[in-house]
């Protein structure tokens, strides 16, 4: 078997295909609500972010629907839309990689960045401010900010790696879907976090630049978790059930 013939199936892909099989077999029929995120994570022995990526994949395939305050419901028994080629890198996996690579990129750039590069980076930061003020949903200035930091490392391999990560974000169906949800909630690139990164670079402080970038991308991951809302739905259902049980006990006394 050649190396190119080996196909790696990511964890969320395995979960998505398992759920597809369960739906196709009738274990979960049209109109049924899928088990809670906690239950699915325990059943498949995976993390909650993996379950969320699998749910997004099924949502893209048109098989499930996420209903606010209620849960994830089956709306189609089968789908031909979810081909292996379309089930690519998930948003949580991507954000984790960005946090690792871009944190070190910022640290290296802090010791090498030139006054001219700082000037261009500050201009890009101002573009981000203007995009936010005008409610422009595009993220070209945000991407440019991060890529310019990579360019300041004077390492073409680092630049290529970070550009590729951004390309994945912009072309991955799962990533595009999740960031659409985030933007629909009115969430914009956090200017204050980018300012902290810029100031660390201007001081030529590698440790602070790394910490600022990792903190920023850590908050991006938090935003992804909030955007999926599955955990929040479960908490709502649990609280409603708890209230019902309390009221039932009150009526019996």
C-alpha positions as CSV (number, residue, x, y, z in Angstrom):
1,X,0.0,0.0,0.0
2,X,1.4,3.4,-1.0
3,X,1.5,6.3,1.4
4,X,-0.8,8.3,-0.8
5,X,-3.5,5.6,-0.7
6,X,-3.8,5.7,3.0
7,X,-6.8,7.9,4.0
8,X,-6.8,9.3,7.5
9,X,-10.3,9.7,9.0
10,X,-10.5,12.3,11.7
11,X,-12.2,11.6,14.9
12,X,-15.2,13.8,14.3
13,X,-15.6,12.1,10.9
14,X,-15.9,8.7,12.5
15,X,-18.5,10.0,14.9
16,X,-20.5,11.7,12.1
17,X,-20.5,8.4,10.1
18,X,-21.5,6.4,13.1
19,X,-24.4,8.8,13.7
20,X,-25.4,8.7,10.1
21,X,-25.5,4.9,10.3
22,X,-27.7,5.0,13.4
23,X,-30.1,7.4,11.7
24,X,-30.2,5.4,8.5
25,X,-30.9,2.2,10.5
26,X,-33.9,3.9,12.2
27,X,-32.5,4.0,15.7
28,X,-33.1,7.8,15.5
29,X,-36.0,8.6,13.2
30,X,-37.0,11.8,11.5
31,X,-38.3,14.1,14.2
32,X,-36.3,12.4,17.0
33,X,-34.0,14.4,19.2
34,X,-30.4,13.1,19.4
35,X,-29.0,12.3,22.9
36,X,-27.4,15.1,24.8
37,X,-23.9,16.2,24.0
38,X,-22.7,14.7,27.3
39,X,-24.3,11.4,26.5
40,X,-22.9,11.3,23.0
41,X,-19.4,12.2,24.2
42,X,-19.6,9.4,26.8
43,X,-21.0,6.8,24.3
44,X,-18.3,7.6,21.7
45,X,-15.6,8.2,24.3
46,X,-14.6,11.5,22.6
47,X,-14.5,15.2,23.7
48,X,-17.5,17.5,23.5
49,X,-15.8,19.7,20.8
50,X,-15.5,16.5,18.7
51,X,-19.3,15.9,19.1
52,X,-19.9,19.5,18.1
53,X,-17.9,19.1,14.9
54,X,-19.8,15.9,14.1
55,X,-23.1,17.7,14.6
56,X,-22.0,20.5,12.3
57,X,-21.0,17.9,9.7
58,X,-24.5,16.4,9.9
59,X,-26.1,19.8,9.8
60,X,-24.2,20.6,6.6
61,X,-25.4,17.2,5.1
62,X,-29.0,18.3,5.8
63,X,-29.6,15.4,8.2
64,X,-30.1,17.3,11.5
65,X,-31.2,20.6,12.6
66,X,-30.0,22.5,15.7
67,X,-33.0,24.2,17.3
68,X,-32.3,27.0,19.8
69,X,-33.2,26.1,23.3
70,X,-34.3,22.6,22.4
71,X,-31.5,20.4,20.9
72,X,-30.4,18.5,17.8
73,X,-33.2,16.9,15.7
74,X,-33.1,14.5,12.8
75,X,-34.7,15.9,9.7
76,X,-33.5,13.5,7.0
77,X,-32.9,9.8,7.2
78,X,-30.1,9.7,4.6
79,X,-27.9,12.1,2.7
80,X,-25.5,11.9,-0.2
81,X,-24.1,15.3,0.7
82,X,-21.5,14.2,3.2
83,X,-18.7,12.9,1.1
84,X,-15.3,12.1,2.7
85,X,-13.6,14.9,0.7
86,X,-16.0,17.4,2.3
87,X,-15.4,16.2,5.8
88,X,-12.2,18.1,6.3
89,X,-10.3,19.7,9.2
90,X,-12.7,20.7,11.9
91,X,-12.8,24.2,13.4
92,X,-11.7,23.2,16.9
93,X,-8.8,21.2,15.5
94,X,-7.8,24.2,13.3
95,X,-8.0,26.7,16.1
96,X,-5.8,24.6,18.3
97,X,-3.2,24.4,15.5
98,X,-3.4,28.2,15.0
99,X,-2.8,28.7,18.7
100,X,0.3,26.6,18.7
101,X,1.8,27.9,15.4
102,X,0.9,31.6,15.7
103,X,2.0,31.8,19.3
104,X,5.5,30.8,18.4
105,X,5.3,32.9,15.2
106,X,4.6,36.0,17.3
107,X,7.4,35.2,19.7
108,X,9.9,34.9,16.9
109,X,8.6,38.0,15.1
110,X,9.0,40.1,18.3
111,X,12.8,39.9,18.1
112,X,13.0,40.5,14.3
113,X,10.2,42.9,13.3
114,X,11.4,46.1,11.7
115,X,10.0,49.7,12.1
116,X,8.6,49.5,8.6
117,X,6.8,46.2,9.4
118,X,5.4,47.7,12.6
119,X,4.1,50.7,10.7
120,X,2.3,48.4,8.2
121,X,0.9,46.3,11.0
122,X,-0.4,49.3,12.8
123,X,-2.1,50.4,9.6
124,X,-3.7,47.0,9.2
125,X,-4.9,47.2,12.8
126,X,-6.6,50.5,12.0
127,X,-8.3,48.8,9.0
128,X,-9.7,46.2,11.5
129,X,-11.1,49.0,13.6
130,X,-12.8,50.5,10.6
131,X,-14.2,47.2,9.5
132,X,-15.7,46.6,12.9
133,X,-17.2,50.1,13.1
134,X,-18.8,49.7,9.7
135,X,-20.1,46.2,10.5
136,X,-18.1,44.7,7.6
137,X,-18.3,40.9,8.0
138,X,-15.2,40.3,5.9
139,X,-12.0,39.3,7.7
140,X,-9.3,40.3,5.2
141,X,-7.7,42.8,7.6
142,X,-7.7,40.2,10.4
143,X,-6.0,37.6,8.2
144,X,-3.5,40.2,6.9
145,X,-2.6,41.1,10.5
146,X,-1.8,37.6,11.4
147,X,0.1,36.8,8.1
148,X,2.2,40.0,8.5
149,X,3.3,38.8,11.9
150,X,4.4,35.5,10.2
151,X,6.2,37.5,7.5
152,X,8.1,39.4,10.2
153,X,9.7,36.1,11.3
154,X,11.7,36.1,8.0
155,X,10.9,32.4,7.7
156,X,9.1,31.4,4.5
157,X,8.1,28.0,5.9
158,X,6.3,29.7,8.8
159,X,4.5,32.1,6.5
160,X,3.4,29.2,4.3
161,X,2.1,27.2,7.2
162,X,0.1,30.1,8.7
163,X,-1.3,31.1,5.3
164,X,-2.4,27.5,4.8
165,X,-4.2,27.5,8.1
166,X,-6.1,30.6,7.1
167,X,-6.9,29.0,3.7
168,X,-8.3,26.0,5.5
169,X,-10.5,28.3,7.6
170,X,-11.9,30.1,4.6
171,X,-12.5,27.0,2.5
172,X,-13.5,24.3,5.0
173,X,-17.3,23.8,4.9
174,X,-17.3,23.1,8.7
175,X,-15.2,26.1,9.5
176,X,-17.2,28.4,7.2
177,X,-20.5,27.2,8.8
178,X,-19.3,27.8,12.3
179,X,-17.8,31.2,11.7
180,X,-21.1,32.1,9.9
181,X,-22.9,31.3,13.2
182,X,-20.4,33.4,15.1
183,X,-20.9,36.4,12.8
184,X,-24.7,36.0,12.9
185,X,-24.4,36.5,16.6
186,X,-22.7,39.8,16.0
187,X,-19.3,38.7,17.2
188,X,-16.4,40.6,15.6
189,X,-12.6,40.3,15.7
190,X,-11.5,41.5,19.1
191,X,-9.6,44.7,18.5
192,X,-8.3,45.0,22.1
193,X,-6.7,41.6,21.9
194,X,-4.9,42.5,18.6
195,X,-3.7,45.7,20.2
196,X,-2.1,43.8,23.1
197,X,-0.3,41.6,20.5
198,X,0.8,44.7,18.6
199,X,2.2,46.4,21.7
200,X,4.2,43.3,22.7
201,X,5.7,43.3,19.2
202,X,6.5,47.0,19.4
203,X,8.3,46.4,22.7
204,X,10.1,43.5,21.1
205,X,9.0,41.2,23.9
206,X,8.9,37.6,22.7
207,X,7.4,36.2,25.9
208,X,4.6,38.8,26.0
209,X,3.9,38.4,22.2
210,X,3.5,34.6,22.6
211,X,1.2,35.0,25.6
212,X,-0.9,37.7,23.9
213,X,-1.3,35.6,20.7
214,X,-2.1,32.4,22.6
215,X,-4.6,34.3,24.8
216,X,-6.3,35.7,21.8
217,X,-6.6,32.4,20.0
218,X,-7.7,30.8,23.3
219,X,-10.6,33.2,23.3
220,X,-11.4,32.3,19.7
221,X,-11.8,28.7,20.8
222,X,-14.1,29.9,23.6
223,X,-16.1,31.7,21.0
224,X,-16.4,28.5,18.9
225,X,-17.7,26.6,21.9
226,X,-20.3,29.3,22.7
227,X,-21.4,29.4,19.0
228,X,-22.3,25.7,19.0
229,X,-24.8,26.3,21.9
230,X,-25.3,22.6,22.4
231,X,-24.1,22.6,26.0
232,X,-26.2,25.7,26.8
233,X,-29.3,23.8,25.4
234,X,-28.6,20.9,27.6
235,X,-28.4,23.2,30.7
236,X,-31.7,24.7,29.7
237,X,-33.4,21.3,29.4
238,X,-31.9,20.1,32.7
239,X,-33.1,23.2,34.5
240,X,-36.6,22.9,33.0
241,X,-36.7,19.2,34.1
242,X,-35.5,20.2,37.6
243,X,-38.2,22.8,37.9
244,X,-40.9,20.3,36.7
245,X,-39.8,17.8,39.3
246,X,-39.8,20.4,42.1
247,X,-43.3,21.6,41.1
248,X,-44.5,18.0,41.0
249,X,-43.3,17.4,44.5
250,X,-44.9,20.6,45.7
251,X,-48.3,19.5,44.2
252,X,-48.1,16.2,46.1
253,X,-47.5,17.8,49.5
